[in-house]
Amino acid sequence: MYSEDIQPQTAAAAAAPRRQRTGVWTMARRKPLGAISAVILCGLIATAALAPVIAPYDPYRFNLNERGLPIRLHAPDARFLFGTDTHGRDVLSRIIYGTRVSLVVGFLSVAIGTLGGTVIGLLSGYWEGMVDHGLQRCVDTLMAFPGVVLALAVLSVFGQSLANVILVIGLVIAPGASRVVRGSVLSVKQNAYIDAARAAGASSWRLMVWHILPNVLAPILIIASVWLGNAIVIEAALSFLGFGTPPPTPTWGGMLSGEGRRSLETAPYLALFPGLAISIVVLAFNMFGDAVRDLLDPRLRTR
Amino acid sequence: MWTYMLRRTLQGMLVLLLVSLVIFALVRSLPGDAILLQLDQAAALSKADLELARQELGIDRPFWQQYKTWMTGVLHGDLGKSLTSRKPVSQELGKRVALTFHLALMALLVALLIAIPIGIASAVWQDTVTDYIGRMFAILGLSFPDFWMATVAITFMAIWWHWMPPMGFEPVWIEPLKCVEQLCIPAVIIGARLSAVLMRMTRSALLEVLREDYIRTARAKGLRERAIIIKHGLKNACIPVVTLIGQQFSVLLGGAVIVEVIFLLPGVGSLTLDAVMLRDYTVVQGAVMFFATVMVGMNLLVDVSYAWFDPRIRYR
């Protein structure tokens, strides 16, 4: 009777044995772009960790000239590689320190968002019926808000801080992630080994955590890697609108807004470099996410 | 089909009810209120005067009473009055909804015009230079945040071409040229990002479909390649693409919020931002209900369209 219940193996289930064989070099050979992006990301993590060593100036200090006045809007040259901003702070140093906020927000918000999404998706997919209906309508509700508006309203209520920015972006990510997890759970649940485990007396909790969760890990990792870039863009957008991590903490989005934006006509480099920094990081995360997806998703592997 | 539609509509209404509760509670937990933020001289007013002003706006009553009054109004098509301009919210929204819809639809058009041809080319000539260029374009499109592109576009247009998009919005049926001139750059910026997402989906959906048996049959009976791809391939590849358009509509509207602010366009997005800052509860509520209704409607439309794209799908 079980033979009829066996569905074509899901992406998740089929990917598991394959993953063990994909070593670092295999990945580098098969996905050169993914390998390059991984190197860029390692470089960024190192930059964030070693910011005090690498940065040529203190990112908060107003650099003064001989007469004791701030060196405002100094064009890029050998002394200030990326120039100075309206307060005379070194743009390069601020970008280097800005890496910290972007990466911390990116990783933590995606971790929180996918964790929340996984819990909701597991519960919703495992218990169909009322639990599923209730949870799905809550997910619908969150998804009916435009992300930016929801984030702004929540940040206005709970105040601007790094922790709140991370939580809010996690809140924006979670509903979509829960949908993906729910879909995978619904398909994994059809497998004969789930019935077998249930017949052997496994509790619902045990089934979910030990039998279903490991088999939906691949799609979760895929969304997580794809969302990393998005999370950094959302953080930058919030900082740009003045709702992100409050100043004077250097953030890439913040550097693009406010006075930086107003003095763009005289000092275009103020927008150029932080913008490029965001684009490079997001590009690296997107390429990395694509490589991970191709490696973990057997349906796409041959393409 | 009809029972399915009815069930989905009821679900949509339930979601809208939940949205209304959440946003109603959320705006009321914002620190400060419209009176305090509106009146520069609020400090000079006595406590009694402030209370009187709040009473006039009805924001001193208990939460559930306020909600009941508002919801009764909404169900009768009355979204209340703006706490700052004192004009009806529906009137404030009405002016701006047109612009936001113009912007969203133009962006969608731009996105489709870019995404569909590139996606098809990328799938048909898989693993060729065309494919690599197409995919590179998509990944680049995803990597440039719209607010950055908007800022750079505005600055460089002003510096190099001494050109700014005209102010004051007119719908396309009144002044088509001015409307397009005003919205084309913001639409391209929002559309570029969307096109990247759509192109990737078009490519992978078409690749999947092109391996189906019926495509082989079509080839075997000697149909021209173009007919196979467009008539047999593309229509069947539409389902995931249309689903994605429905999902991305919130991204489209969200992107519109920031781009409207940067280009100083009087749309719903910039109205919402201003209203959050000014604690104009009724306007925030009205605007969020507008966004949510559009989203719920879009998703319903997407689901219903499946049956058209794939006649095998029937709803029960």
Contacts between the chains, C-beta under 8 A, distances in Angstrom:
chain1	res1	chain2	res2	distance
A	137	B	11	6.9
A	137	B	14	5.8
A	137	B	15	5.9
A	137	B	18	6.5
A	138	B	18	7.2
A	140	B	11	7.5
A	140	B	15	4.4
A	140	B	18	7.9
A	140	B	296	7.7
A	141	B	15	5.4
A	141	B	18	4.2
A	141	B	19	5.4
A	141	B	22	6.4
A	143	B	250	6.8
A	143	B	295	7.0
A	144	B	15	5.8
A	144	B	16	7.4
A	144	B	19	5.2
A	144	B	250	7.8
A	144	B	291	7.3
A	144	B	292	3.9
A	144	B	295	4.6
A	144	B	296	6.0
A	145	B	19	6.9
A	145	B	22	8.0
A	145	B	23	7.8
A	145	B	250	7.8
A	145	B	288	6.5
A	145	B	291	6.8
A	145	B	292	6.7
A	146	B	250	5.4
A	146	B	253	4.9
A	146	B	254	4.0
A	146	B	257	6.4
A	146	B	269	7.9
A	146	B	291	5.1
A	147	B	250	6.8
A	147	B	251	7.5
A	147	B	254	4.9
A	148	B	254	4.6
A	148	B	257	4.8
A	148	B	258	6.5
A	148	B	269	8.0
A	149	B	254	7.3
A	149	B	257	6.6
A	149	B	272	5.6
A	149	B	276	7.7
A	149	B	287	7.7
A	149	B	288	6.3
A	149	B	291	6.7
A	152	B	273	6.9
A	152	B	276	5.5
A	153	B	23	7.3
A	153	B	26	5.0
A	153	B	27	6.9
A	153	B	30	7.5
A	153	B	276	6.1
A	153	B	284	7.3
A	154	B	26	7.1
A	156	B	30	5.2
A	156	B	31	7.6
A	156	B	276	5.9
A	157	B	26	6.3
A	157	B	29	4.7
A	157	B	30	5.5
A	157	B	31	7.4
A	176	B	247	7.9
A	229	B	142	7.0
A	229	B	143	7.1
A	233	B	145	4.8
A	236	B	145	5.8
A	236	B	147	7.5
A	236	B	148	7.8
A	237	B	145	6.5
A	237	B	147	5.5
A	237	B	258	5.9
A	240	B	147	5.0
A	240	B	258	7.4
A	241	B	258	6.9
A	241	B	261	7.2
A	241	B	273	7.3
A	253	B	147	7.8
A	256	B	147	7.2
A	256	B	148	6.2
A	256	B	151	6.2
A	261	B	151	6.0
A	264	B	151	7.0
A	264	B	155	4.4
A	265	B	155	6.3
A	265	B	158	6.8
A	265	B	159	5.8
A	268	B	155	6.5
A	268	B	156	7.8
A	268	B	159	7.7
A	271	B	148	7.2
A	271	B	151	5.6
A	271	B	152	6.1
A	271	B	155	6.8
A	272	B	152	7.8
A	275	B	144	7.8
A	275	B	145	7.6
A	275	B	148	4.1
A	275	B	151	7.7
A	275	B	152	6.8
A	278	B	145	5.8
A	278	B	148	6.6
A	279	B	143	4.8
A	279	B	144	5.3
A	279	B	145	7.5
A	279	B	148	7.5
A	280	B	143	7.9
A	282	B	142	7.1
A	282	B	143	4.3
A	282	B	145	7.4
A	283	B	139	6.7
A	283	B	140	7.0
A	283	B	143	4.0
A	286	B	139	5.2
A	286	B	142	5.3
A	286	B	143	6.0
A	287	B	139	6.3
A	290	B	139	7.0
A	299	B	208	7.7
A	300	B	204	6.9
A	303	B	126	6.8
A	303	B	127	7.9
A	303	B	204	7.3
A	303	B	207	6.0
